[in-house]
Amino acid sequence: MTNTPVRILMVDDSRIERMKLKGYLGSRGFEIIEATQGEEGVAMFEKERPDLVLMDVNMPVMNGYDAIQRIRKHESSISTPILMLTADNELESIERAFDVGANDFFPKPINFPLLHQRIRYALRDAKRERDLRRVTNLQETARVLAGLAFWELDTATNEIRWSEDSKALFHWVEALPSSFEAAVQIIHEADRQRLVSIVDNALASGDKFEIEVRSPGTKQEYLLKIVGQMDRQQKMFVGAVQDVTSQRRLEQQANYLALHDSITGLPNRKLFNRDLDECLEQLTEKDCLVVGVIEVLRFQQITETYGIDIADQLLVRLATHLKSHAPMNSFIGRLDGGMFAWRIELDHQTPQQQIVLLVNEWFSHLNRPWLLADREIYLTFTVGMSIAPLHSLSSTELMSMANRTQRLQKPTANITLAIYSDDQDDTLQNRLKLESDLRIAVEQKQFFLVYQPQVDLSSDRVVGVEALLRWRHPTGESVPPFRFIPILEELGLINELGDWILEEACRQQVEWQQQGYTLRMGVNLSPAQFEQSDLVSKVQAILKRTAIQSDLLELEITESLAMHNPEATIEVLHRFRHMGCKIAIDDFGIGFSSLEYLLRFPLNTLKIDRAFVKDITRGRSDRAIVRALTSLCHGIGLTTIAEGVETQRQRDYIDALGASEIQGYLISPPVEPEQLLQLVDNYNCSTDNRL
């Protein structure tokens, strides 16, 4: 069975444009249907029912706007994606395109590779919409088929009247009960007194009641609800009964998903830690517990190279291998990324050398070629272990020891492992000392902020800054952020510090504003901060306390953070935008790179990562990526900031490729507030002199 090619209706009065589009898209497997003007396009749409429409704007007889309106009138429920092509980039034209029913707007001259991607995303969105509509219809049908049965209870006579569909719910009785006393008898005997009591209380108080009861001798459950109350003088209750068996099943599934990894089906971190705590509580003097973590090195690079789907398939295969070759009395979970956790119950007299041999034998099955996207690759693993009760009886400490030991391993083979030791090398001791110093640093507020300027290329003036965290150790040493920020996140201290960073940056911006310097303030939000349920209210409170002008605050999130849970991220970002804040996405292009979500996120700014800037004067691919990003951002109204600009040649290339702003050591390294103002004065003054 062959796949049917995607059919695209191309409506354009320019023969040359149609030839170019047909040549490019046809070579990529699309079937092209042509129409030379709007009216013909509408007719072809009715006849051919294509999968997607590319619609030009300015055409004789009927323009693209009118044609789209006509097409939409011919559709009932499923909307065919329509991309409007035009050289007119004015906001009014873009808004009109969406008003008449276009799904997307693409500027001319056409960037064919980018258009190809937009077509792919539009087709994928349309498929998702169809699938969602199908699922929604199925759910609605199921609801109608299941239905709700209604009843009325006359409290004066104890008579119950039922709706016509009630018998289907009470399939275990021959006839529906006609009185309340008889109704009580058709439910499980253990629930009868509870039902009588709650109804008596409702009669006395006039309140509504809600109760779940079981049918006799079965696990099937029903929910009785009083949905309204009539006049007391009539002494009438109106209620409903519903079969909630399916709902309870769904709740059980939800509970399962809350404790299991959605990709591999293995226990997640929460369930693994719970199991570990229970094992430690039951640990006897005759037993020992080996706790370990194993990580696939460069898993993020694998994801970026082969895509999320391939990476997920790899995780499933790894989980299968780990389970199928696992020793007896073992338990395996997935933590995150390419990292798995495990524990093995052994005899307390098992020597460490034998533990190493046992674990080596287990993981030796991973030392094999793995087929990824038709390519064979070998994976590298590092393993860290700790032992209870030898090292600790605390699950947190055991996991921490195993994690640290794993991270200290320098791969010398496909699988490198070690057991935690109190006399490990200085690296671990330095790490522990650093953790202790960081806790003190947070308490004593040893941190400070520096600010790196951002220059607008069109005016060549400093228009904004990015706030960056620094730590001056009591010894006088300035500790690099890459050394202490990951540890702060691991220790759970980044949230408290993140609140301080945001408030201090806002306070500093207001102070500069009062001195006559209107600078946009960029502040990074960490993944840990984003997981706080009260993050939005915290930001709102800080805005109020500092009295900062909200549109001068730009909250920056990384691409990996944004794509961790895109739908939740979009919701939070919309709330920030509603407060007036600007939103920037940082490090774009080095992670998931989903253009689909880039269009959905309520962004103001896209920051092009330094990875694409450092070789831009030598690498054509880097220039192509930057050009594509800036072109896309111009089309959807985003500012682009190129990071890591260090030379004048890099600046010239970035400027020529259409970026809005630059940031980097060519302008200035991050500096403290007083130096920043002096730099702004000097830089803007030199710009004025050049003008």
C-alpha positions in Angstrom: 0.0 0.0 0.0 1.5 3.3 -1.1 1.1 6.7 0.7 -1.1 9.2 -1.1 0.9 12.3 -1.9 -0.1 15.6 -0.3 -2.2 17.7 -2.8 -1.5 21.4 -2.8 -3.7 23.9 -4.7 -1.6 26.8 -5.9 -3.6 29.9 -6.8 -1.3 32.6 -8.4 -1.7 34.7 -11.6 2.1 34.7 -12.1 3.1 31.8 -14.4 6.8 32.2 -13.2 5.8 32.0 -9.6 3.7 28.9 -10.2 6.6 27.3 -12.1 9.1 27.9 -9.3 6.7 26.7 -6.6 5.7 23.6 -8.6 9.3 22.7 -9.4 10.4 23.1 -5.8 7.4 21.5 -4.1 6.9 18.8 -6.8 10.5 17.6 -6.3 9.7 17.1 -2.6 6.8 14.7 -3.3 3.8 17.2 -3.3 1.1 16.9 -6.0 0.5 20.4 -7.3 -2.9 21.7 -8.6 -2.7 25.1 -10.4 -5.2 27.9 -10.7 -4.5 31.2 -12.4 -6.8 33.5 -10.4 -9.2 33.6 -7.4 -12.4 32.5 -9.0 -10.8 29.5 -10.7 -9.1 28.7 -7.4 -12.5 28.5 -5.7 -13.8 26.2 -8.4 -10.7 24.0 -8.2 -11.0 23.8 -4.5 -14.6 22.6 -4.7 -13.7 20.0 -7.3 -10.3 18.7 -6.0 -10.6 19.2 -2.2 -6.8 19.7 -1.8 -4.9 19.1 1.5 -3.5 22.7 1.5 -3.9 26.0 -0.4 -1.2 28.5 -1.4 -3.1 31.7 -2.2 -1.6 34.8 -3.8 -3.2 38.2 -2.8 -3.3 40.4 -5.9 -5.0 38.6 -8.8 -7.5 39.7 -11.5 -11.2 38.9 -11.4 -11.1 37.9 -7.7 -8.3 38.6 -5.3 -6.9 36.2 -2.7 -8.9 37.7 0.2 -12.3 37.2 -1.5 -11.2 33.7 -2.7 -10.4 32.6 0.8 -13.8 33.8 2.1 -15.5 31.9 -0.6 -13.5 28.7 0.2 -14.3 28.9 3.8 -18.0 29.1 3.0 -17.7 25.8 1.2 -16.2 24.0 4.2 -18.4 22.5 6.9 -16.3 21.4 9.8 -12.7 20.6 8.8 -10.7 23.7 7.8 -8.1 23.2 5.0 -4.9 25.1 5.9 -4.5 28.2 3.7 -1.1 30.0 3.4 -1.3 33.5 1.9 1.6 34.6 -0.3 2.3 38.3 -0.9 5.0 40.9 -1.1 2.9 43.2 1.0 4.2 43.0 4.6 2.1 45.7 6.1 0.3 44.9 9.4 -3.1 45.8 7.9 -2.6 43.2 5.1 -1.5 40.5 7.5 -4.5 41.2 9.8 -6.9 41.1 6.9 -5.4 37.8 5.7 -6.1 36.2 9.1 -9.6 37.9 9.3 -10.8 36.3 6.1 -9.6 32.8 7.2 -5.9 32.3 6.3 -3.9 30.1 8.6 -0.6 31.7 7.9 1.0 34.6 6.0 4.2 34.1 4.0 6.1 37.0 2.4 7.5 37.3 -1.1 10.2 36.8 -2.4 9.7 33.3 -1.2 12.3 31.5 1.0 11.5 28.0 -0.4 13.1 25.9 2.4 11.3 28.0 5.0 8.0 27.8 3.1 8.5 24.0 2.9 8.8 23.9 6.7 5.7 26.1 7.2 3.7 23.8 4.9 4.8 20.8 6.9 3.7 22.5 10.2 0.4 23.6 8.7 -0.4 20.1 7.5 0.6 18.7 10.8 -1.6 21.2 12.6 -4.5 20.4 10.3 -4.1 16.7 11.0 -4.0 17.3 14.7 -7.2 19.4 14.4 -8.9 16.6 12.5 -7.8 14.0 15.1 -8.9 16.3 17.9 -12.3 16.8 16.3 -12.7 13.1 15.7 -11.8 12.3 19.4 -14.2 15.1 20.5 -17.0 13.6 18.4 -16.3 10.2 19.8 -16.4 11.5 23.4 -19.6 13.4 22.7 -21.2 10.2 21.2 -20.1 8.2 24.2 -21.6 10.8 26.5 -24.9 10.7 24.7 -24.9 6.9 24.6 -24.1 6.7 28.3 -26.5 9.5 29.2 -27.8 10.7 32.5 -30.9 9.3 34.2 -33.0 11.7 36.2 -35.4 11.2 39.1 -37.8 13.1 41.3 -38.4 12.3 44.9 -41.7 13.4 46.5 -40.9 13.6 50.1 -44.5 13.8 51.1 -45.3 10.4 49.6 -41.8 9.0 49.3 -42.7 8.3 45.7 -39.8 8.3 43.1 -40.4 9.0 39.4 -37.7 8.1 36.9 -36.7 9.3 33.4 -37.2 6.9 30.5 -33.5 6.0 30.2 -33.1 5.1 33.8 -33.6 1.3 33.4 -30.4 0.9 31.4 -28.3 2.1 34.4 -30.0 -0.3 36.9 -29.5 -3.4 34.7 -29.5 -5.7 37.8 -33.1 -5.0 38.7 -36.3 -6.2 36.9 -38.2 -3.0 37.6 -37.3 0.5 38.8 -38.2 1.1 42.5 -41.2 3.3 43.0 -40.4 4.5 46.5 -37.3 5.8 48.3 -37.3 2.7 50.6 -37.3 0.4 47.6 -34.6 2.5 45.9 -32.3 2.0 49.0 -32.6 -1.8 48.6 -31.2 -1.9 45.1 -27.7 -0.6 46.1 -24.9 -2.3 48.0 -26.0 -3.0 51.6 -22.8 -1.4 52.9 -23.9 1.9 51.3 -27.6 1.9 52.3 -27.4 3.5 55.8 -25.0 6.2 54.4 -27.5 7.1 51.7 -30.4 7.2 54.1 -28.4 9.5 56.5 -27.3 11.9 53.9 -30.8 12.2 52.4 -32.3 12.8 55.8 -29.7 15.6 56.4 -30.5 17.1 53.1 -34.3 17.0 53.8 -33.7 18.8 57.1 -31.3 21.4 55.8 -32.5 21.9 52.3 -28.9 21.5 51.0 -27.8 19.6 48.0 -26.1 16.3 48.5 -23.7 14.2 46.5 -22.8 10.5 47.2 -21.3 7.5 45.5 -22.8 4.1 46.0 -22.1 0.6 44.6 -24.5 -1.8 43.0 -24.9 -5.0 45.0 -22.2 -7.7 44.5 -20.3 -5.7 41.9 -17.5 -3.1 41.7 -19.6 -0.8 39.5 -20.3 2.6 41.0 -22.9 5.2 40.6 -23.1 8.9 41.5 -26.4 10.3 42.9 -26.7 14.0 42.7 -29.4 16.4 43.7 -29.2 18.9 40.9 -31.9 21.3 42.2 -34.4 21.9 45.0 -38.0 22.9 44.5 -40.3 24.8 46.9 -40.2 23.4 50.4 -44.1 23.3 50.4 -44.0 20.9 47.5 -41.4 18.7 49.3 -39.8 17.7 46.1 -36.2 16.8 45.3 -34.9 16.5 41.8 -31.8 14.4 41.2 -29.7 12.6 38.7 -27.9 9.2 38.6 -24.8 8.6 36.5 -22.5 5.6 35.9 -19.0 6.8 36.9 -17.2 3.5 36.5 -15.3 4.8 33.4 -14.4 8.0 35.3 -12.8 6.0 38.1 -10.9 4.0 35.6 -9.6 7.2 34.1 -8.6 8.4 37.5 -6.6 5.2 38.1 -4.9 5.7 34.7 -4.1 9.3 35.7 -2.6 8.0 39.0 -0.6 5.5 37.0 0.7 8.3 34.7 1.6 10.5 37.7 3.9 7.8 38.9 5.3 6.4 35.6 7.3 7.8 32.8 5.1 8.5 29.8 7.8 7.4 27.2 9.2 4.2 28.7 6.5 3.2 31.1 9.1 2.8 33.8 8.5 4.2 37.3 9.3 7.9 37.4 11.5 9.8 39.9 8.6 10.1 42.4 7.7 6.4 42.4 11.4 5.3 42.4 12.1 7.5 45.5 8.9 6.1 47.2 10.0 2.5 46.5 13.6 3.3 47.7 12.2 4.8 51.0 10.1 1.6 51.6 13.0 -0.7 50.8 15.2 1.2 53.3 12.5 1.0 56.0 12.3 -2.8 55.5 16.1 -3.3 55.2 17.3 -6.0 57.7 20.8 -6.6 59.1 21.2 -9.4 56.6 20.6 -7.3 53.5 22.3 -4.4 51.7 20.8 -2.2 49.0 22.8 -1.0 46.0 21.5 2.3 44.6 22.7 3.5 41.2 22.2 5.8 38.3 23.2 5.2 34.7 23.3 8.0 32.1 23.6 8.0 28.3 26.2 10.6 27.6 25.4 13.3 25.1 21.8 12.3 25.0 20.8 15.9 24.3 23.0 15.9 21.2 21.4 12.7 20.0 18.0 14.4 20.4 19.1 17.4 18.4 20.7 15.3 15.7 18.0 12.7 15.2 14.9 14.4 16.5 12.7 13.8 19.5 10.8 10.8 18.1 14.0 8.8 17.4 15.4 9.8 20.9 12.1 8.6 22.5 12.4 5.3 20.6 16.0 4.9 21.9 14.7 5.4 25.5 12.1 2.7 25.1 14.7 0.3 23.7 17.1 1.1 26.5 14.3 0.6 29.1 13.5 -2.8 27.5 17.1 -3.9 27.7 17.6 -2.8 31.2 14.5 -4.7 32.4 15.1 -7.9 30.4 18.6 -8.3 31.7 18.1 -6.9 35.2 19.3 -9.0 38.2 16.8 -10.5 40.7 15.4 -8.2 43.4 16.0 -5.1 41.2 13.8 -2.1 40.5 14.4 0.4 37.6 13.1 3.9 37.0 13.7 6.8 34.6 14.7 10.1 36.1 15.0 12.5 33.1 16.8 12.9 29.8 19.0 9.9 29.2 19.3 9.0 32.9 17.9 5.9 34.7 17.9 5.0 38.4 18.0 1.5 39.8 18.4 -0.5 43.0 19.3 -4.1 43.8 18.7 -6.0 47.1 21.7 -8.2 47.9 23.1 -10.1 50.8 25.0 -7.8 53.2 28.1 -9.9 52.9 28.4 -9.3 49.1 31.8 -7.7 48.5 32.1 -4.6 46.5 34.1 -6.3 43.9 31.3 -8.8 43.3 28.8 -5.9 43.1 30.9 -4.3 40.4 31.0 -7.6 38.5 27.3 -8.1 38.8 26.5 -4.5 37.6 29.1 -4.8 34.8 27.5 -8.0 33.6 24.0 -6.4 33.6 25.1 -3.3 31.6 27.4 -5.2 29.3 24.3 -6.0 27.2 24.1 -2.2 26.4 27.6 -2.4 24.7 26.2 -3.0 21.2 25.4 -1.0 18.1 22.1 0.9 18.2 20.3 1.6 15.0 19.1 5.2 14.9 17.5 6.5 11.7 19.2 3.8 9.6 22.6 4.5 11.2 24.5 2.3 13.7 26.0 4.2 16.6 27.6 3.1 19.9 26.5 4.8 23.1 28.6 5.7 26.1 27.3 5.3 29.6 28.6 6.4 33.0 27.4 4.7 36.2 27.5 5.8 39.8 26.6 3.6 42.8 26.1 3.9 46.6 25.3 1.2 49.2 23.0 1.1 52.1 23.7 0.8 55.0 27.4 1.2 54.3 27.2 4.8 53.1 23.8 6.0 54.4 20.2 4.9 55.2 18.8 8.1 53.7 17.3 7.7 50.2 18.2 11.4 49.4 21.8 10.9 50.5 22.2 7.6 48.6 20.8 9.1 45.4 23.0 12.2 45.8 26.1 10.0 46.3 25.3 7.9 43.3 24.6 11.0 41.2 27.9 12.7 42.2 29.9 9.5 41.6 28.3 9.1 38.2 29.1 12.7 37.2 32.7 12.4 38.3 33.3 9.5 35.9 35.5 10.2 32.9 34.5 7.7 30.2 37.3 5.3 29.5 35.1 2.7 27.7 31.5 2.4 26.5 30.5 1.8 30.1 32.4 3.3 33.0 31.2 2.8 36.6 32.3 3.3 40.2 31.0 3.0 43.8 30.9 6.0 46.0 33.8 6.3 48.5 34.4 8.6 51.4 38.0 9.1 50.2 37.2 9.9 46.6 39.4 12.4 44.8 39.4 16.1 45.5 36.8 16.8 42.9 34.0 15.4 45.0 35.4 17.1 48.1 35.6 20.4 46.3 32.0 19.9 45.1 30.8 19.3 48.6 32.7 22.3 49.9 31.2 24.4 47.1 27.7 23.3 48.0 28.3 24.3 51.6 29.7 27.7 50.6 26.7 28.3 48.3 24.3 27.7 51.1 26.1 30.3 53.1 26.3 32.6 50.1 22.5 32.5 49.7 22.0 33.2 53.4 24.5 36.1 53.5 23.5 37.5 50.0 27.0 37.3 48.6 25.7 37.5 45.0 25.5 40.6 42.8 24.3 41.5 39.4 26.2 42.7 36.3 24.7 44.0 33.1 25.6 43.4 29.5 24.5 46.1 27.1 22.4 45.4 24.0 22.9 47.8 21.0 20.2 48.5 18.4 21.9 48.2 14.9 19.7 50.8 13.2 20.4 53.6 15.6 23.8 52.2 17.0 22.7 53.1 20.5 22.4 51.1 23.7 18.7 50.2 24.2 18.8 47.4 26.7 20.8 45.2 29.1 20.7 41.6 30.2 21.0 41.1 34.0 23.5 38.3 34.9 24.3 36.7 38.2 27.8 36.8 39.8 29.2 35.4 43.0 32.1 36.9 44.8 33.5 34.2 47.2 34.6 35.5 50.6 38.1 34.6 49.6 37.9 37.3 46.9 37.6 34.8 44.1 34.9 35.5 41.5 33.3 32.1 40.8 32.1 31.5 37.2 28.4 31.1 36.8 28.7 27.7 35.0 30.2 26.3 38.2 27.6 27.4 40.7 24.3 27.9 38.9 23.8 24.1 38.2 24.5 23.4 41.8 22.1 26.0 43.0 19.4 24.4 40.8 20.3 20.9 42.1 20.1 22.1 45.7 16.8 23.8 45.2 18.2 27.3 46.1 17.7 28.9 42.7 14.0 29.8 43.4 14.8 32.0 46.3 17.8 33.5 44.5 15.7 33.9 41.3 13.2 36.1 43.2 16.0 38.3 44.4 17.5 38.6 40.9 14.2 39.7 39.4 13.5 42.3 42.1 17.1 43.6 42.2 17.1 44.0 38.4 13.7 45.8 38.4 14.9 48.1 41.2 18.1 48.9 39.2 16.1 49.7 36.1 13.9 52.1 38.0 16.9 53.8 39.5 18.4 54.2 36.0 15.1 55.5 34.7 15.0 58.2 37.4 18.5 59.2 36.3 17.3 59.6 32.7 18.4 56.3 31.2 15.6 54.4 29.7 17.0 50.9 29.2 15.1 47.6 28.7 16.0 45.2 31.4 16.3 41.5 30.4 16.1 38.9 33.2 16.5 35.1 32.8 13.9 32.8 34.4 15.3 29.4 35.3 13.4 26.1 34.7 13.0 25.6 38.5 11.4 29.0 38.8 9.0 28.2 35.9 7.8 25.1 37.8 6.5 27.3 40.7 2.7 27.5 40.7 2.8 31.1 42.1 5.5 32.4 39.6 3.0 34.8 37.9 1.8 36.3 41.2 5.4 36.7 42.4 6.3 38.6 39.3 3.2 40.7 39.6 4.1 41.5 43.2 7.7 42.5 42.3 6.4 44.8 39.5 4.2 46.5 42.1 6.9 46.8 44.8 9.5 48.2 42.5 7.1 50.4 40.4 8.9 49.4 37.2 7.3 50.2 33.9 6.3 46.7 32.9 7.1 47.1 29.1 10.7 47.8 30.1 11.0 44.4 31.7 11.9 41.5 29.3 11.6 38.0 30.8 13.9 35.6 29.1 13.3 31.8 28.9 15.5 29.3 27.2 14.3 27.2 24.2 14.7 23.9 26.2 12.6 25.4 29.0 9.9 26.5 26.6 9.7 23.1 24.9 9.7 21.1 28.1 5.9 21.7 28.4 4.9 23.9 25.5 1.2 24.3 26.3 1.8 25.2 30.0 4.6 27.6 28.9 2.3 29.4 26.4 -0.3 29.9 29.1 2.2 31.4 31.6 3.7 33.6 28.9 0.3 35.0 27.9 -0.2 36.0 31.5 3.1 37.8 31.6 2.2 39.6 28.3 -1.1 40.6 29.8 0.8 42.2 32.6 2.7 44.3 30.0 6.0 42.5 30.2 8.1 41.6 27.1 9.0 38.0 26.4 12.3 36.8 24.9 13.4 33.2 24.0 17.0 32.6 24.6 19.5 30.2 23.1 17.2 29.6 20.1 18.2 27.1 17.6 20.4 24.8 19.8 17.5 22.7 21.2 14.2 21.5 19.8 13.9 24.3 17.3 10.2 24.0 16.8 9.1 26.8 14.4 5.5 25.7 15.1 5.8 26.7 18.7 7.8 29.8 17.9 4.7 31.1 16.1 2.4 30.1 19.0 4.5 31.6 21.8 3.6 35.2 22.6 7.1 36.5 22.1 8.6 39.9 21.5 12.2 38.9 21.0 14.2 36.0 19.7 17.9 35.7 20.9 20.1 34.0 18.3 22.6 31.8 20.2 26.3 32.6 20.1 26.9 29.1 18.6 25.6 30.5 15.2 27.5 33.8 15.6 31.0 32.6 16.4 31.7 31.1 13.0 29.3 33.4 11.0 32.2 34.9 9.0 33.4 31.5 7.9 30.4 29.2 7.9 27.8 29.5 5.2 25.4 27.2 7.1 25.5 29.6 10.1 24.8 32.5 7.9 21.9 30.7 6.3 20.4 29.9 9.7 20.7 33.4 10.9 19.2 34.8 7.7 16.3 32.4 8.0 15.7 33.3 11.6 15.8 37.1 11.0 13.6 36.8 8.0 11.0 34.8 10.0 11.2 37.2 12.9 10.7 40.2 10.6 7.7 38.5 9.1 6.0 37.9 12.5 7.1 41.2 14.1 9.8 39.9 16.5 13.0 41.7 17.5 16.2 39.6 17.0 19.2 39.9 19.3 22.4 38.2 18.2 24.5 37.0 21.2 28.2 36.6 21.5 29.3 39.2 19.0 33.0 39.7 19.6 34.4 41.2 16.4 33.5 44.0 14.0 33.3 41.5 11.1 30.8 39.4 13.0 28.8 42.6 13.6 28.9 43.5 10.0 27.6 40.1 8.9 24.9 40.1 11.6 23.8 43.6 10.4 23.7 42.5 6.8 21.7 39.5 7.7 18.9 41.6 9.2 19.3 41.2 13.0 17.8 44.0 15.1 20.3 44.1 18.0 23.6 42.7 19.1 25.1 41.7 22.4 28.6 40.6 23.2 32.2 41.5 24.1 32.6 43.7 21.0 30.3 46.2 22.9 31.2 45.3 26.4 31.5 42.4 28.8 28.9 42.3 31.7 29.7 45.2 34.0 28.4 46.6 37.3 25.8 49.4 37.4 28.1 52.4 37.6 30.3 51.2 34.8 27.3 50.4 32.7 26.0 54.0 32.8 29.5 55.3 31.9 29.6 52.9 29.0 26.2 54.0 27.8 27.3 57.7 27.9 30.6 57.0 26.1 29.0 54.7 23.5 26.0 56.9 22.7 28.2 60.0 22.6 30.6 58.4 20.1 27.6 57.4 18.0 26.4 61.0 18.0 29.8 62.2 17.0 30.0 59.8 14.1 26.6 61.0 13.0 
